[in-house]
């Protein structure tokens, strides 16, 4: 049978795979493969340029700024290089280019693994991996069916600290609306830094900010899940 995904589905669908259903399956397979390879190449090129910059310090590979980002010129250079090598490997045949690259990749992978085992935090990584895997297995079903909701605005206001609710009415409404609109990303430090000056002036600001952060938890989770 043809070396296609539709052939693998013959036991399920029989002769139907020779018609429109089989064409649809093969088209989806090609599209999924293209998208998967594109994403892999995209991340690979970005990592390659970051690594070359870290080793060589070549400024043209990165855009300037406080936090350097991969430049378009660097990305294009990396992409052309990788695609050129891939094309040469593909046209040289499975027995030559693909075989040599695959063997080289396997050797480099073993060298990387050995380096990590000898010089890296191997026991920490393995214990973390096993703990995370167990945690994933125990909570997968429960978390899969969790749906968060944003509390009503009045309920949210009632959950704010007493010191905040004691602010003048107009100011309290403005503050609570600003906090209620907090997005799903960021951290506590950024959240506290973004609070209005009227809240920062209150006694015990750290505790108040922590309470307000906790009060926005459900809203943040809802916005994260919605996004």
C-alpha positions as CSV (number, residue, x, y, z in Angstrom):
1,X,0.0,0.0,0.0
2,X,1.1,3.6,-0.4
3,X,3.3,5.0,2.4
4,X,0.6,7.4,3.5
5,X,-1.4,8.0,6.7
6,X,-4.6,6.9,4.9
7,X,-3.1,3.4,4.5
8,X,-2.7,3.2,8.3
9,X,-6.5,3.9,8.6
10,X,-7.6,1.1,6.3
11,X,-8.4,-1.3,9.1
12,X,-10.8,1.3,10.5
13,X,-12.5,2.7,7.4
14,X,-11.8,0.0,4.7
15,X,-12.3,1.2,1.1
16,X,-13.5,4.6,2.2
17,X,-9.8,5.6,2.5
18,X,-9.5,5.4,-1.3
19,X,-12.0,8.3,-1.7
20,X,-12.5,11.8,-0.4
21,X,-12.0,10.7,3.2
22,X,-8.5,9.4,2.3
23,X,-7.7,12.6,0.4
24,X,-8.8,14.7,3.4
25,X,-6.7,12.6,5.8
26,X,-3.6,13.0,3.6
27,X,-4.1,16.7,3.2
28,X,-4.4,17.2,6.9
29,X,-1.3,15.1,7.4
30,X,0.7,17.2,5.0
31,X,-0.5,20.5,6.6
32,X,0.2,19.2,10.1
33,X,3.7,18.1,9.1
34,X,4.5,21.4,7.5
35,X,3.3,23.4,10.5
36,X,5.1,21.1,12.9
37,X,8.4,21.3,11.0
38,X,8.0,25.1,10.6
39,X,7.6,25.6,14.3
40,X,10.6,23.4,15.0
41,X,12.8,25.2,12.5
42,X,11.6,28.6,13.9
43,X,12.6,27.7,17.4
44,X,15.7,26.0,16.3
45,X,16.9,29.0,14.3
46,X,16.2,31.4,17.2
47,X,18.1,29.1,19.6
48,X,21.0,28.8,17.1
49,X,21.4,32.5,16.8
50,X,21.1,33.1,20.6
51,X,23.8,30.4,21.1
52,X,26.1,31.9,18.4
53,X,25.7,35.3,19.9
54,X,26.5,34.0,23.5
55,X,29.7,32.3,22.2
56,X,30.9,34.8,19.6
57,X,29.5,38.1,20.7
58,X,28.7,39.1,17.1
59,X,26.5,42.1,17.5
60,X,24.9,41.9,14.1
61,X,23.1,38.7,15.2
62,X,21.0,40.6,17.7
63,X,19.0,43.8,17.9
64,X,20.3,46.3,20.4
65,X,18.5,47.1,23.7
66,X,18.6,46.3,27.3
67,X,17.4,42.8,26.6
68,X,19.0,41.7,23.3
69,X,16.6,40.0,20.8
70,X,17.4,38.1,17.7
71,X,17.7,40.4,14.7
72,X,15.9,39.8,11.4
73,X,19.3,39.6,9.6
74,X,20.5,37.0,12.1
75,X,17.3,34.9,11.8
76,X,17.5,35.0,8.0
77,X,21.1,34.0,8.0
78,X,20.4,31.1,10.3
79,X,17.4,30.1,8.4
80,X,19.2,30.1,5.0
81,X,22.1,28.1,6.5
82,X,19.9,25.5,8.1
83,X,17.6,25.1,5.0
84,X,20.6,24.9,2.8
85,X,22.1,22.1,4.8
86,X,18.7,20.3,4.9
87,X,18.3,20.5,1.2
88,X,21.8,19.2,0.6
89,X,21.1,16.4,3.0
90,X,17.8,15.5,1.4
91,X,18.9,15.5,-2.2
92,X,22.0,13.4,-1.3
93,X,19.7,10.5,-0.3
94,X,18.9,8.5,2.8
95,X,22.0,6.4,2.6
96,X,24.4,9.4,2.6
97,X,23.4,12.9,3.9
98,X,20.4,11.9,6.0
99,X,22.3,8.9,7.4
100,X,25.4,11.0,8.3
101,X,23.4,13.8,9.9
102,X,21.3,11.3,11.9
103,X,24.4,9.5,13.2
104,X,26.1,12.8,14.0
105,X,22.9,14.0,15.8
106,X,22.8,10.7,17.9
107,X,26.5,11.1,18.9
108,X,26.1,14.7,19.9
109,X,23.0,13.8,21.9
110,X,24.9,11.2,23.8
111,X,27.8,13.6,24.4
112,X,25.3,16.3,25.7
113,X,23.6,13.7,28.0
114,X,26.9,12.5,29.3
115,X,28.1,16.1,30.0
116,X,24.8,16.7,31.9
117,X,25.1,13.5,34.0
118,X,28.7,14.2,34.9
119,X,28.8,18.0,35.3
120,X,25.2,19.0,35.7
121,X,22.5,18.7,38.4
122,X,21.5,15.2,37.3
123,X,19.9,14.0,40.5
124,X,18.0,17.3,41.0
125,X,16.7,17.0,37.4
126,X,15.6,13.4,37.7
127,X,13.9,13.9,41.1
128,X,12.1,17.0,39.8
129,X,11.1,15.0,36.6
130,X,9.7,12.1,38.6
131,X,7.9,14.5,41.1
132,X,6.4,16.5,38.2
133,X,5.3,13.4,36.4
134,X,3.6,12.0,39.5
135,X,1.9,15.4,40.1
136,X,0.8,15.5,36.5
137,X,-0.7,12.0,36.7
138,X,-2.5,12.6,40.0
139,X,-4.0,15.9,39.0
140,X,-4.6,15.6,35.2
141,X,-8.3,14.6,35.3
142,X,-9.2,17.0,38.1
143,X,-7.6,20.0,36.5
144,X,-8.9,19.1,33.0
145,X,-12.4,19.8,34.3
146,X,-11.7,22.9,36.3
147,X,-13.4,26.1,34.9
148,X,-12.6,29.4,36.6
149,X,-15.0,32.4,36.7
150,X,-14.5,36.0,37.5
151,X,-16.3,37.1,40.7
152,X,-18.9,39.8,40.5
153,X,-17.5,43.3,40.9
154,X,-19.4,43.9,44.1
155,X,-18.1,40.5,45.5
156,X,-14.6,41.5,44.5
157,X,-14.9,44.9,46.2
158,X,-16.1,43.2,49.4
159,X,-13.0,41.0,49.5
160,X,-10.6,43.9,49.4
161,X,-8.8,44.9,52.7
162,X,-10.6,47.2,55.1
163,X,-8.0,49.9,54.7
164,X,-8.7,50.1,51.0
165,X,-12.5,50.1,51.5
166,X,-12.0,53.0,53.9
167,X,-10.8,55.2,51.1
168,X,-13.1,58.0,49.8
169,X,-15.9,56.5,47.7
170,X,-14.8,57.8,44.3
171,X,-11.2,56.8,44.9
172,X,-12.1,53.4,46.2
173,X,-14.2,52.7,43.1
174,X,-11.4,53.9,40.8
175,X,-8.8,51.7,42.7
176,X,-11.0,48.6,42.7
177,X,-11.8,49.0,39.0
178,X,-8.1,49.2,38.2
179,X,-7.3,46.2,40.3
180,X,-10.3,44.2,39.0
181,X,-8.9,44.6,35.5
182,X,-5.6,43.0,36.4
183,X,-4.4,40.8,33.5
184,X,-3.5,37.1,33.9
185,X,0.3,37.5,33.5
186,X,3.0,39.2,35.6
187,X,4.0,38.6,39.2
188,X,3.3,40.0,42.6
189,X,6.1,42.6,42.5
190,X,4.8,44.0,39.3
191,X,1.2,44.0,40.6
192,X,2.3,45.8,43.8
193,X,4.3,48.4,41.9
194,X,1.3,49.2,39.7
195,X,-1.1,49.9,42.5
196,X,-2.3,53.6,42.8
197,X,-0.4,56.0,45.0
198,X,-3.3,56.2,47.4
199,X,-3.0,52.5,48.2
200,X,0.8,52.7,48.5
201,X,0.4,55.5,51.1
202,X,-1.6,53.3,53.4
203,X,0.0,51.8,56.5
204,X,1.0,48.2,56.2
205,X,1.1,48.4,52.4
206,X,2.9,45.1,51.9
207,X,0.1,43.2,53.7
208,X,-2.5,45.2,51.9
209,X,-0.9,44.5,48.5
210,X,-0.7,40.7,49.3
211,X,-4.4,40.7,50.2
212,X,-5.3,42.5,47.0
213,X,-3.2,40.0,45.0
214,X,-5.0,37.1,46.6
215,X,-8.4,38.8,45.9
216,X,-7.6,38.9,42.2
217,X,-6.6,35.3,42.0
218,X,-9.8,33.9,40.6
219,X,-10.0,36.7,38.0
220,X,-6.4,36.1,36.9
221,X,-7.0,32.4,36.5
222,X,-10.2,33.1,34.5
223,X,-8.5,35.4,32.2
224,X,-5.6,33.0,31.8
225,X,-7.9,30.1,31.0
226,X,-9.9,32.3,28.6
227,X,-6.8,33.4,26.8
